[in-house]
Each structure stands twice: as structure tokens, then as C-alpha cells.
Amino acid sequence: MSLKDKTIVVSGGSRGIGLAIALRAARDGANIAVLAKTGDPHPVLPGTIHTAAEDIESTGGRALPILCDVRDEAQIQSAVEQAVSHFGGIDVLVLNASALNLSGTLALPTKRFDLMASINQRGTFLMGKTCLPHLVKARNPHILAIAPPLEFADHWWGEHLAWTMMKYSMSLCVRGWSHEFKDAGVAANALWPRTTIATAATRMLGEDVFARSRKPEIMADAAHWIVTQESRTCSGNYFVDEAVLRETGVTDFDGYAHDPSTRLYLDLLVDEPGGHYFKG
């Protein structure tokens, strides 16, 4: 199934995984509302809603850049109204906006806790709440959250309780919506990377982490497969990017590696025997 003429709303879409997902949809000829709070160039992180829109248009899609901070309910409502007015509806919601802080309980400032709560938890819920009245009208509606499988291994909680809690809250939204809107035919799924992903945000964790990561395109290709499935039969899943692509027949993943000669880091919240983990 193609995403041609489908309308996709992407939160956190100005760079990284969100932009990669938008560009993959653009190759099909999709309409993409790019939501992010970066309207002017950031001093450290590349990309704005306007550069993202330019990239989407040049890739073959139609773009609507919208300045939106998901911490602000009024901005979310305005953004969704603009997307619906401009494109006529919403077919897919990609929940990518997120905040990261791996500090332990005693080291984490309250304002950083509040930031993660307002973006990862509250922002995810409000984006879904605001888009769902439009998604239920679509032919094959999907919600896709960039969120981890619900695994409650003790070490993840013990190393960075606040961030783990907030990322799992996104996963819990997927669990809830997949049941609450099952009869309406709205799919809700999560997608998580098996390895760390080479983005500007990852680079801030260290050059070694960045070098031992995969490109965002692996998440984009996996996301494309998920949101083109029949929504009534593909919902409530916690997908991992590599596993999705292996199921579709991909066997060579070197092209996704930022540096194929290095050993990749497994991402946070991924457990594998003998795994090689990034420690924050």
C-alpha cells in the first residue's frame, strides 16, 4: 500500500527520526504536516520546520510546516486544525516528539523531570486526543509512537527512572488506544530502534555513540511498512525496526550503519543476551 495522497502529521518532524519518516512518506507523494518547535535555526541542532518542508517538497511530497510546542495544548489544537484545513483530514499520526535526560533520581532537576513529563507523556496523550476525532474518519488510520516495548526489566528503572517512566508512558498510550479505538479501526503501534540512531541528539551523548549508531532511515523504512498495513489487523504491536525489516526480506543492514566497520550499540530499553549497551 502506498501513502500517496495520505496526510501524515509528524510531531518532532524537523530533524532526526521524525524527518526521516516524513521523507520516506514523501517519496510516495504523501501530504505531511511537520510539527516542531524549531522555527528559527538552533545554535546546536540542525534543521527547522522550514528546511524540513523544503526537503519534503523536493522528495516528492507536499509539506505544511507548523510551529508547535507539544507542551502547549492550544498550539496542538491550532496545528491539527491547520493540517485538517489544508489537507482535508488526517490518515497517520507519528508521535516522535520526546525529551531525554538519563540522570538518576537525586541528580535530576525538577524542571527536567517536568520537561520530560510535559513532552513525552502529556504531549503524546494530547496529540493523540486531538487527532483521533479526525483519524476515525480516515480509511486506514494509524497512530505510530516512537516508543519502546513494554518490558519491565529492573535495571532500566534503576539506572534512569524518570526517563524510563516517561518513555513507557508513550508505550502505554499505544496499549490504551489500540483497545479503545479498535472498533473504529484506528491502529496504534509503537516502533523502537534495536540500535542507537545517528541523529544530532545522539551526537550530544558523545561521538562514540554517534559513530556506533545506525542512520534514521532504518526507522523510516520500518515505519513506512507499519503504517501501510491494514489498520484493523495491525494494531497494539511493539515493533523493533530491524525485526520489522527482516520480516519484509531485508538481510543486509550495513547500508543503514553510520560506520559499518564499528560494533553497534544496542539502544536503551533493548535487552539481548551478550548485548553491547550504551550506558548514559
N, C-alpha and C positions, 0 to 999 in steps of 0.2 A: 504494500500500500504506500502511496506517495503522500507527501504533505503539501503538494501543490494546492494553492489557494486556501489552505488551512490557516487559521490565525492562532499564533502562539504567543503567549505572554511569558517573558523570562525576567524574573527578579534577579538582581545582581548580574545583569547581562552586558556590562560594559567591558569585561575582560575575563580571562581565565576560562573556567569550565562553562560558565553561562554563555559567554560569547561563542565558544566552540560549538555548543549545542545549537545556538542561533544560526551560525554559519552553515552547519550541516543541513538544517531545515531550509535555509535559503537556497541551497543547491537544488532543492525540489521545486522552488518557486513559491515558498510559503510567505505569509504575512507575519511580521514579527514586531511586537511591541517590546522595545528594550527599556526595561525599568532599572534605574540605578540612581544613586545619589551623587554621582560624579558628572557634573555638567561642564566644569572647567578642569583643565589639566591638573592632575595631582602632582605634588612635588616628588613623590617616590614611585607611585604605581602608574603604569601607562594606561591609556585608554579612557575615553569618556563615552557618554551615550551617543554623542555626535559622531565620533570616529567609528564606534560600533555600527551605527546606522549606515555610514558610508561603506564599510566593509560588507554589510549585509546586502546592500543595493548592488555593489559590484560583483557579488557572488551569484546574484540572480533572484534575490528575494525582494520584498517590499518592506520597508522599515518605518517605524514610528518611534523616535526617541522620546522618552518621557522621564523627566526628572522626578524621582520618587524615593523617599526615605521610608522604608517599611516600618519604621518605628512610629510613623505618623498616620493614624487611621484616615484622616481627611485626605492626605496625599495618595493613599492607596485607593480610596474611593474615586478620587479625581482621575487617577491613572487608568483604572479599569473603565470608567465612563468614556475616557478619551479613546481607548483601544476599541471599545464596542462601537462608538460613534464612527470611528474612522474605518474600521474593517467589517463591521456588521455583526460581530459576535466573537466568541472565544471557543476554540477547539481544544487547546492544550495549555496547561499552566505548568511552567517549570519553576520550582521553588529552589533557587540556588543561593539567594542572599543569606549570608551567615557571618558570624564573628567567631574568632579563635583566640583563646587565651588558655595556655596549658598550666597555669600556676596552680599550686596546691591551695588548700583551704586558707591557711594562715597568711599566705603571700598574696592572695588575690584581693585587690581593692574592690570595695563595694560597687564603685562606679563601673568597673569592668564586668562584674557579675551582672549588673543591671543592663549593660550593653548587650551581652550575650542573650539574656532573657528577653529583651525587647526585640531583638532581631531574629534569633533562632526559634524561639518559642512563640512569642506574641505575634511577631511579624508573619511567621509561617501560617499560624492559625487565621489571622485577619486576611491575608492574601487569599487563602482558600475560601473563607467565608464570603468574601466579596466577589470572587469569580464564580463560585458554584451556581448561583442563580442563572448565569449565562451558560455555563458548561452543561447543565442539564438539558439545554435546548439543542445542543450540538449532536451531530450524527454519531460520532465516535470519540467521545470526550475522555481526556486523560489528565490526571494530575501526576507529575513526577517530581519527587523531592530528592535532592542530593543529600541523602541521609543514610546512616549505617543500618545493617541488620540488627535486630533486637537480640543481642547476646549479652548476658549479664555476668561476664567474667569479672571476678573480684579485682584483678589488677588494674583494669581500666578505671574503675571507680576510685581505687586507692591512689592512682597517680595524678589524676586531674578530674576531681569530682564535678566541678561546676561545668566545665566544657562537655564532659561526657553526658551529664544530665540534660544539657540544652540540646545536644545533637540527638539524643534519644527522644527528646520531646518532638522533634520533627518526624522521627520514625513512628511515634505513637499517633501523630495526626494521620499518617498513611493508614495505620491499622484501623483507626476510627472511621475515616472517610470511606474506606473500602467496604465497610459494612453498612454505614449509614446511608450511602448513596448507591448501594448495589442495585436496588430495584430501578433506579433512574438510569442505570447503565454507565455511570461515571467510574472509570478505573482510577485507582490511586495506588501508586507503586513507589518504591524507593530504589535509588541506584547509588552504589558506593564504589570507589576505586580499590582494586586489590593492592595497588602500589601507590606511593605518593605521586602527585601530579605536578609537573613542572609549570608552575604559574608564578606570577610576580609575588603573590602572598607566600608561596613556598620558599621562594628565594630569600625572603626575610627571616626564615628559620635557619638559613645557612647555605652556603654554596654547595656543600657536600650533599645535603638533602636534595637540592635542586638538580644536581648532576646525576643523582641516582633515582630519578623520577621518570615517569612517562609523560608524553605530551597530552594535552587536554583532548586531543582528537579521539583518543580511545574511549573517553566518556561520551563524547558526542556521537560516535558510531553506535555505541550501546544504547544510548538514549533514543536515537532515531528508530532502532529496532523496536524498542518497548512501546513508544507512542504511536507506532503504526500497526500494532496488534489490535485485534478486536477487543474493545473495551470490556465487554460483558464476560469475556473468558480469560482476561489477563489483568487481574487486579489483586491487591493485597500481597504483592510479592516484594521481597527484599533482594534485589539483584546486585551482583558484583560484576563490574564491567568485563573482565576477562572471561568469566564463565558465560556471560551472555554471548560474546563473540565466538567463543569455542562452539557453542551450540549452533551458531549460524555457519560454522565451517571454517572459521579463521584458525590457522595453525601457526603462522609466523607473526610474532609480535615485536620483532626487532625494529620495525619501522615506527612503532609508537614510542620507543625509548629515546629519551633526550640524548643519552650516550650509551649505545648498545654494548660497549666494552665494559661497562661497570655493572656491579651487582646492585639490583634494585632494592630499595627499601619497601617492605610491606607497610601499608598505611596504618595509621592508628585505628583501633577498633576492629582490626583484622587479626585473627588467630589462626596460625598454621603450625604444624609440628616442625620444629627446627627453623622457625621463621626468623627473619632478619628485620628487626623493627627499628623505626626511628623513635628515639627517646627524647621527649621535649625537655 
